[in-house]
Amino acid sequence: MAEAFKFELVSPARLVLSEVVDQVVVPGAEGYFTVLKGHAPFMSTIRPGVLQVTSQSGKVAKIFVAGGFADVSPAGLTVLAEQAIAAEELSAEVIAKQVADAEAGVASAKSDEAKRVAQEKLDHVKEAIAEISATGDDR
Amino acid sequence: MASLKEMRNRIGSVKATQKITKALQMVAAAKLRRSQDAAQNARPYAERMASVIANLAAGVSGEGAPRLLVGTGSEQRHLIVVATSDRGLAGGFNSSIVRAARERIGRLINEGKDVRILTVGRKARDQLKRYDRSVAAFEAGGNPSLAVAEEVAAKIRELFDAGDVDVVTLFFSKFQSVVIQTPTGVQLIPAEVKTAAKPIDLKGAVYEYEPDEETILEELLPRNITTQLFSAMLENQAGFYAAQMTAMDNATRNAGDMISALTLQYNRSRQAQITKELIEIISGAEAL
């Protein structure tokens, strides 16, 4: 069994989660990374994706996050998410809104660069949703 | 001396007013609890963000530093963002925010700076109209929403990126307790780095960044503006209901005092009237 560390997930509206966990998989801007106890100090932006939190009992919780930051320090891991929605609370409505928002971002992008960034975001959102709904069936 | 009927009407109208202020007070009390929770729930995010920025800012300086952090190098053009509520009936709540903003505006104008004003909330817009320096006015809306904060932040960044402003300061009311709300000014651009945030002991390790410090800061700083606006709106909302509750409580009590004073006066004149009529009848009978 892995050693536990402190994990905090905060969104602008509230402190979503604050507990001691075994392992967290974070959708970093340049790829997924896993944080275990004793991880080197590290900071990364995150893209829309799925956080996988393994609690001390070994249960895995999936949480959809819509971009933000992850900060790994000796004190633990802090994720500042623009939005955080637990997989169970992710209804069809919420999903549709996320996709619609991302699509609106693509449509309103002015420069090619902005368009590319927005398109990437849309892809990430779709990917994350596909992942969550895929695991939703076998639960 | 008012007639008895007039006095009765007067008492009736004060009673009606008292009912309204009483109802408003209870509504404010109910909403206060919710908005207080909302303001408190939003604090961790703002605090974490401030400490992350403080961490990053310590490592970034010089040429590559983002302008949102170090400023444009000039302090000539100021943008004052004033956040109040949309509604009144909350005692001096809105006026005290506006007064704090006015003091700053007056001082900056005296120093010969260019001052522009951006308001969030109808009360700020109305009370600062006479300066005629408004660049944009937003409405606070019912409950503070991140969407409004984002809209305002986008406007501020647009002004900053266009080079129209150098320094941006936000005025709002900090909710300290139900009885104390302090009007506060916070500098948004260049970002105020809280030195109070304790540096984390890294035990000799070196922070790694992905992608790199500048890129992260460039994403973080705009978001920080949104966050600060959002938390200012939440604090305002909580403060507003607290102030409204207090103001309406006072109003209800004043109405109560007024009713008892009027009722006393009414009864006196009614008795005087009765006595007068009795004397008339008795003296009429005696004359026979």
Boltz contact constraints between the chains, C-beta under 6 A:
constraints:
  - contact:
      token1: [A, 10]
      token2: [B, 44]
      max_distance: 6.0
  - contact:
      token1: [A, 10]
      token2: [B, 45]
      max_distance: 6.0
  - contact:
      token1: [A, 10]
      token2: [B, 48]
      max_distance: 6.0
  - contact:
      token1: [A, 12]
      token2: [B, 45]
      max_distance: 6.0
  - contact:
      token1: [A, 12]
      token2: [B, 146]
      max_distance: 6.0
  - contact:
      token1: [A, 12]
      token2: [B, 230]
      max_distance: 6.0
  - contact:
      token1: [A, 14]
      token2: [B, 41]
      max_distance: 6.0
  - contact:
      token1: [A, 15]
      token2: [B, 44]
      max_distance: 6.0
  - contact:
      token1: [A, 30]
      token2: [B, 210]
      max_distance: 6.0
  - contact:
      token1: [A, 40]
      token2: [B, 205]
      max_distance: 6.0
  - contact:
      token1: [A, 41]
      token2: [B, 202]
      max_distance: 6.0
  - contact:
      token1: [A, 41]
      token2: [B, 205]
      max_distance: 6.0
  - contact:
      token1: [A, 41]
      token2: [B, 207]
      max_distance: 6.0
  - contact:
      token1: [A, 42]
      token2: [B, 208]
      max_distance: 6.0
  - contact:
      token1: [A, 43]
      token2: [B, 209]
      max_distance: 6.0
  - contact:
      token1: [A, 44]
      token2: [B, 210]
      max_distance: 6.0
  - contact:
      token1: [A, 45]
      token2: [B, 216]
      max_distance: 6.0
  - contact:
      token1: [A, 45]
      token2: [B, 219]
      max_distance: 6.0
  - contact:
      token1: [A, 71]
      token2: [B, 52]
      max_distance: 6.0
  - contact:
      token1: [A, 73]
      token2: [B, 200]
      max_distance: 6.0
  - contact:
      token1: [A, 78]
      token2: [B, 48]
      max_distance: 6.0
  - contact:
      token1: [A, 80]
      token2: [B, 48]
      max_distance: 6.0
  - contact:
      token1: [A, 80]
      token2: [B, 49]
      max_distance: 6.0
